[in-house]
Amino acid sequence: MTNSALLPYQDLKDAFKDGGGIVIDTYPSELWHALDHTGCTRYRNFLMHDWLPHLKHTTQKLAQGGSMADLRCGPGRGSIELAKPYPMARFYDFDAYHKNVSTA
């Protein structure tokens, strides 16, 4: 993931020197795949096994077919993992980056 994040090295270097940042599409698709891969593990482990058990009201609502919105969803891994034990629930994912939306 770090290698992919640094591939647009000259653009990053110029942005730090001159300001203004870089366009998100400058990063290669390998970076987004790596982020998705690491996110999948985090969601599967932390969200489902560490955090969710402490949200009794939320899990009850989801079990009854409740709705949940995920802002900045990335490729939707959180909702994918949540939909497995809560098939009656509705999940709405939103992300400003078009490639994440198309992947989700």
N, C-alpha and C positions, 0 to 999 in steps of 0.2 A: 504494500500500500504506500509506504513512504517513497519508494522509487518512482511510482506512478505520479505521486503528488509533486515530485521535484522535476519531472520531465520537462515542463515548460520553464526550465531554470532561468534562461535569459529574460523571459517575460516577467518572471517573479522578481528577479534582480532589478530590472528596470523599474518595476512598480514600487519596490521598496525605496529605490533611489529617487524617483521622480514623483511618486504618489499616484493616486488614481486607481490602483488595483488592476486586476486582469479580468477578462471575460470568463465566465464559468465554463464555457465550451472549449476553452484553451486546454483544459485538463483532458487526458485521454480516457477512453471508455474503461480501461483497465482499473482506473482509480475508483470508478463508480461500482464496478463489479467487486472490488476488494472491500469497499465500504459496506456493500450489501452482504457480503459473506460474513464479515465480522459482526454486523448488526443482527444477522439471523441468529448467531450464537448467543449474543446478549439477550435478545428478546426471548428466545427459547428457554434460557436459563434464568436470568434475573427477573424478567417480567412475569413469566409464568410460575416460577417456583419461589421467588423471594418477595416480590412486590404484591402480586395479585392476592395471595392468601390474606394479606392485611386489609384488603378493601372489601369487606363483607357486603356492604351495601351495593357496591358496584357489581360484584359477582352475582348477587341476587337479581339485580336489574337485568344484567346481560342474560342470565338463565331464563328470565321471563320474556325475552325478546326485546330488550331495550336497545337503545341506539348509542353509538359513541362516535365522536369525530376525532381524527388524528391530524393535527395541523403540523406541517413539515414532516409528512409521513415517509419521505424517501420512497423507496420502491414498495412500501406497504407491508413490510415484514411483521410489524407489531399487530396489525389487523389480521394478517394471515394466521399468526399463532393464536390470537384470541378467538378467531372464528372456529377453530378446531373443537374446543370444549363448549363453545356457545353458538351452535349452528342456528338458533332462532334469533340471535341478535343481528342488528344491522350496523355496518361499519362504513363510515364515510371518511375517505382519505383525501387530504389536500396538500399540495406541494407547489411551490412557485417554479421549480425547475422542470422544464418540459420533459427531459429524459427520464426523470424519476416518475413522472405521471405516466408516461408511455410504458415503462417497465412494470409499474404497479398494475 
